[in-house]
């Protein structure tokens, strides 16, 4: 059987596609109550469309929220691995209660106690593990892949930072489908997945931490993942003339 993938899709790109599909729901959540929204639902949908195309084409984007999440994750990984953080400057404050991090010319502050709490929780974890597997679909083989933040012997973890948390925020995300599926296909049956979440307020202070746990059920979850990939492939093919990234769609027919 030819295992060459016709498409290569990473987990968080499936999330971005899901957000595009739900743009009307997202608009209603944030601006449905507003008498003077910044854009109409149609304008927001078009904006989400362009952001998705840019994401597919891997156009660089600047995001303070993404940088904050990356900086926190790298601090935790450095503590787990007992090394200096990569690609950022870190200092402790005089009271030895906070790390001040400079990353991509942005400054973030994280409580040392929070970083140590996360590092202790993930003691012995393998950090930043790339996983991939072939997923058969109606449109041919798809290589689904991504990077696991923390891989433990019996659980998979993804660290999230957010400015606003509601229960079940990540239930429609796809990391908790892609990563256990890829591990299973590579002979490692790890089905428990946790999103480990820190909520920060606008001042940068920690509001609380949360855990969302999902248990991968192949009979239920592989069809869900397959269906979403097939929807995304239809989108890719309908908009193929806009897509410049050559990695996502193979030219091997």
ABEGO torsion letter per residue (X at the ends): XBABBABBBBAAAAAAAAAAAAAAAAAAAAAAABABBABBAAAAAAAAAAAAAAAAAGBBBBBAAAAAAAAAAAAAAAAAAGBBBBGBBBBBBAAGABBBBBBGGBBBBBBAAAAAAAAAAABGBBBGBBBBBBBBBAAEBBBBBEBBABBBAABBBBBBBBABBBBGAAAABAAAAAAAAAAAAAGBBBABBBBBBBBBBAAGBBABBBBBBBBBBAAAAAAAAAAAAAAAAAAAAAAAAABABAAABBABX
